[in-house]
Amino acid sequence: MSTFKIPTQSSYVEAEGIRFAYRKFGQETGIPLVFFIHFRGTMENWDPELIESLADDRPIILFDNTGVGESSGETPSTIAEMAKDAASFIQALGLPQVDVLGFSIGGMVAQEVALQQPDLVRRLILSGTAPQSGVGLKTRHDVVMAASSEDAEKAFENFMFLFYHPTDSSRAAGTASLKRIMEQKKVNSSPQVLNAQSKALAQWSDRVHNQSYDRIHQIEQPVLVTNGVDDIMVPTENSYILAQQLPDAQLIIYPDSGHGHLFQYPRLFADHVKLFLDSK
């Protein structure tokens, strides 16, 4: 069993009046891989087993976007503003180009960064996420209630429900992943993050005013789309839509899994990411 721990000492960089917290490690050379975390998550919410597998081959950058975790400011209430802030952070590090791995709401922000700053992003990994005006987002009451719950006593069961398949094998892998995450977890997101990200998701999910996928046709970078076979947070159908609508995309669906597929299969997922990022 791996004893790897994500470095706990954060560095900071100023950009557009925001003090961004980040952690950089892994290899010193190569295109950095920047991670965009899920709803309400901080950079401490990444499974260290996944991160360790990827840090063997490239520089890794984890960060807290505006208002999240250790970063200053107030979290914006639109995906577009979150993307603008994320791009400002990357540019403040003096990086001319990066690869981006976006999970859940992080995948939505990643799409927007690629649209706003196409020269900044070399390749994209979009995990458990959806295009703007995707299908089935925030429509299940039980999912919305579990995702926004502040009840500490129900936190474990809510997490299992939202991220994993209701099978013994999926829940066992999810429990092991959550244990690894919680061993490093020190900082939580504020209620302001919950409210702002909820508003951003509602706008992104709007199918009344946004019924076309034309915008993502402009993302010309190679994209790897991944999900579990039955994601109840961001329905898996959205991953098929992304793979169909993006000009240069490939899709991997993991068995017996849901939203948290990348944490359920951390080593396998990392291998797939490496193959994608290193391919010619």
N, C-alpha and C positions, 0 to 999 in steps of 0.2 A: 504494500500500500504506500502511495506517495506521501512524503512528509513535506512537500513543497508548500510554502506560504507566500502569498503575494506580498511584496514589500509593503511595510506599514508606514514608512516615512514618505509623506507627500512633499512634492515641490510645488511652486506657485509661479504663475506668470500673469502679468497684467495685459488686458486687451479690452479696448472700448469701455474702460471704467470698471471692468469686472476682474476680480482676482480669482483666476481659475486654479483649482487644485488638480494635480495629476501625479501619476507614478509611471516612470519610464524604466524599463529593464529589458532583459533578453540580450540579443546580439547587438553589437555596437554599429554594425554596418548593414545596409540593405534598406529597402522601402519599409518604413514603419507601418505597423498594423494598428489602427486606432479603433477602440471599442466604444460603441454607443449602447448604453444599458437600457433595460426594460422599464416599464411603468413603475414609478415610485422608487426605483433602484438607485443605488450609488455605485461608485467604482468598486466597492467592497462586495457587491452582489454577484461578481463573476466567480464561477467555480474554479478554484486554483488548479485542479487537475487538467482542465481544458487549457487554462492559460499556460501552465508549465509545458504542455505538449507543443504549443505554438512558439513559446519563447526560445526553444532550442534553435530555431532557424532564422529569427528576424527580430528587429526591435519591436517591443510591445509598448503601447501607450494606453493607459486607462485614465479617464478623467471624469470629473463632475461638471456637468454643464451649469449654466447660470442658475444660482439659487439652490442647487442640489448639493447635498452632503457638505463638503468643506468649502465649496465655492461661494463667493459673495453674490449679492444682488437678489432680485426676485425672478423666479422662473416665469418666462413668457407664457402666454396663453394661446400661442399659435405654433404650429410645426415650422412655419417659415422663419419665425423669429428665433426659434431654437436652433435651426440650421445656420442662420446668420451668425449666431453666437459661437456655435461649434467651429465654423470656418475661421472666425476671428481667433479662436484659441489655437487652432492648428497653425495659422499664419504667424501668430505671435511666437511660436516655437521656432520659426525660421525654416519650416519644412516646405519645400517646393511642391512635393507630391506625396500622397499617402495612399495606402489601402484602408478600407473601412469595413468593419463588421458591425452591423446594426441589428439588434435583437428587439422585437416587439415595437414599442414606440420609437426605440432607437433606430430601427430599420426605416421608419417613416422619415425621421430626421435625416438619415443617411441618404435617402432618395432626394430629399430637398437640397442637401449640400451638393450632390452631384449635378443637380439642375442649376443651382445658383453659381457654383464654382467648378465647372466641368474640368478645368485644367488641374485642379487640386487633387482630384480623385483618380487613381489609376484603375483600381478594381474594387468591386463591391460584393460583400456577402450580406444577403438579406434573410434573416432567420425569424420565423414566426411572425411575419409582418404582412402588411397589405398596401396596395396602391391607394392613392386618394380616391374616395368614393368607392372603397371596397365593399364586399358583401358581408352581411351578418355581423357587423361590428356594433357592439354595445346594444344588442337587441335582446339578449337573454338576461332576464332580471336576476336570476341566481348568480350568474357570472359577474354582473355589475356589483351586486351586493358583496360578494366575496372579495372582489378586487379592491373595493373601497373601504372594507371593514377595518376598524381600529381595535377590534376585540382581540386582545393578546391570547386569550384562552382558545380562540378558534383559529389562530394564525397558522398553525401547522396543518390542520385539516383543510383550511382554505387554500393554502399553497399547494397541497397535494391535488386537490380538486381542480385548481386552475392550470397547473403545469404538467400533470401526469395522467396517464391512462389509468382507468380504474381496474388494474390487474395487479396481482401480487408482485410480478416481476418489475413492472414500471414503478410502482410505489416504493419498492425496495431500493431501486437505483436512485429514485428521487430523494428518498430519506438519506441515503449515503451522501448525495450531492449537497443537500441542505446542511448536513452536519459539517461538511468541509467549508461551506460558505459561512456558517455561523461561528466557526472557530476563529474567523478573521474579522467578523462584523463588529464595528464599534460605533458607526455613525448612521443614523436613520434620516430619512427625508421628513420635512416639515409638512404640516397641513396645507401650507401655501403651495407646495409642490403638487400635492394631490389635487387641489382645486384647479390649478393652472393646467396641469397635464390633462385633467378630465375635460376641460374646455377645449383644449387643443385637439384631443381625440374626437370630440363631438363635431368640431368643424371639419376635420379631416374625413370623418365618416359620412358627412352630409351627401346623400344621394339625390337630393331634390335639386340642388344648384350645380352639383358636379356629377354628371353622368357619363363623362367621357374619360378614356384613359390616354388621351392624346399627349398629355404632358410627359408621361414616362416614355413615350416613343423617342423623346429627345435625349434619353440617357443612353449614350452610345458605348459606354465602357462595358467590358465583360462583367457579367453578374452571375453569382452563384446564389440560387434561391433554395432554402431548406425549410422543412417543417416536419412535424410528426403527422402520422396518418389521420389523427383525429384531434385537432387543436380546437378547443372550445373557447379560448380567449380571442384568438384571431383565426376564424375558421379557415381550415386548410385550403378551401376553394380559392382563397386569395393568393396562395402560393402558385396555383396553376394559372391564375390570371396574370400574375407577374411574369411567369415563365413564357406565357403566350404573347404578352404585349411588349415586353422589353426586346429591343432589337437583337441583343446578344446575350442570351441567358440560358442557363442549364438548371435543372431542378433535381433535388434529392429529397425523397420522402422516407422517413425512418419508421420502422414497424413498431407496433405496440407502444406508441408514444404520442405525446401531444405537444403543447406549447414549449415545454422544457426539454425537447428532444436533444438539444446540444449539451445539456447537463446530464441527461440520461446516458448518452453515448459520448462522453467527453473525448476519449482517445480516437474513436472512429471518426467523429466529427472533425477533430483536429487534422487527422490524416486527409480527409476530403478537402478541407480548407487549404492545406499545404499543396496538394495536387493542383488545385485551382489557381492559387496565387503563383505557383512556380511554373505553370504551363506556358509554353511559348505562344 
